[in-house]
Amino acid sequence: MRDLWVRDGVVSYEPGADDETLCDTGWIVPGLVDAHCHVGIRYGGGDEDRAGAVAQAETERDAGALLLRDAGSPIDTRFIDEHEELPRIIRAGRHIARPKRYIRELGIELDDERDLPEIVAEQARFGDGWVKIVGDWIDRSVGDLRPLWSDEILKAAIDAAHANGARVTAHVFGEDALPGLINAGIDCLEHGTGLSDETVELMVGHGTALVPTLINIDTFPEIADSAGKFPTYAAHMRDLHRRVRDTVGKAHEAGVPIYAGTDAGGSIRHGRIADEITALAGAGLSPHDALGAASWNARTWLGRPSITSGAPADFVVYREDPRTNPAMLTAPQWVVLRGRVVKTPNPVTGHR
């Protein structure tokens, strides 16, 4: 139990002469992190305009998500950095895929896979230290999930990103693309529903992180229902959904670093980080680890500070410990961003 002050937008553990009290009691948690979302993709599909992207960022902020890793957006959202009242975004540029092997018009489509290293290097220079590639997607010629890239090209592309100071993550649902991605040195996997004991072991050996996006995986049965022309694919998606929580639990037990991401944008509404934390706990993470996956651990992974003296004052205050009362996660009492109260139950002016 200790007191916390905010001075000039940063955390301080030393009181001042004229400090005003924000609240006397509560549980302070470092600003939440949505490590996989898409600011700029409209719910239901299509590109957002600037006002829509701002509204998405506001929704995340009000849920307590003060740091967003944007895992691919069709629009340039750097204008959001000019808004001090909005979360910081770590951008991965645009998705990189092959023609007809991802959501149309969302990403960069390469006719020749040999162009992948060059485009990855370009996106590495454009982004904020991350690049996003599509590792697998349905191949309609075979009627099921299939990898998009050869192992040799993946290795060259990931090396190119690393040479430009960026980490690489990949969308991957199925099993077949995983060994090539992990052995090529991929830094993170998104979704990872096809993981097996063998590929989990590979991830541990390579230090590969996982962002499972469980609330998005809950849409797999609906995706399968709409895929009547591809019965093998539909059955595959239902099976991946059926075993996903066991898959994530085994990865956690094995020591794979796991972080919380909602996949908001498109089919998932923004502001649902609390649901993802709850889902991670339901997959076998302890309440402490599930919250850490969306807060202090995710911040360390992304190179951002938590609550330390001199760090930006980005934190959320709950009335009760959200680890013992998960319902608190959906109702932050206060949200403080860069030392400013940006969400409050009552109008206040205070800094303690």
Helices and strands as residue ranges (DSSP letters): E 5-7, E 10-12, E 27-30, E 32-37, H 50-62, E 65-70, G 78-82, E 88-91, E 96-97, E 108-109, G 113-115, H 116-126, E 130-134, E 136-139, E 144-147, H 151-163, E 167-172, H 178-183, E 188-191, H 197-206, E 209-211, H 214-217, H 220-225, H 231-242, H 244-254, H 273-282, H 287-292, H 296-301, E 315-318, G 326-330, E 334-337, E 340-343
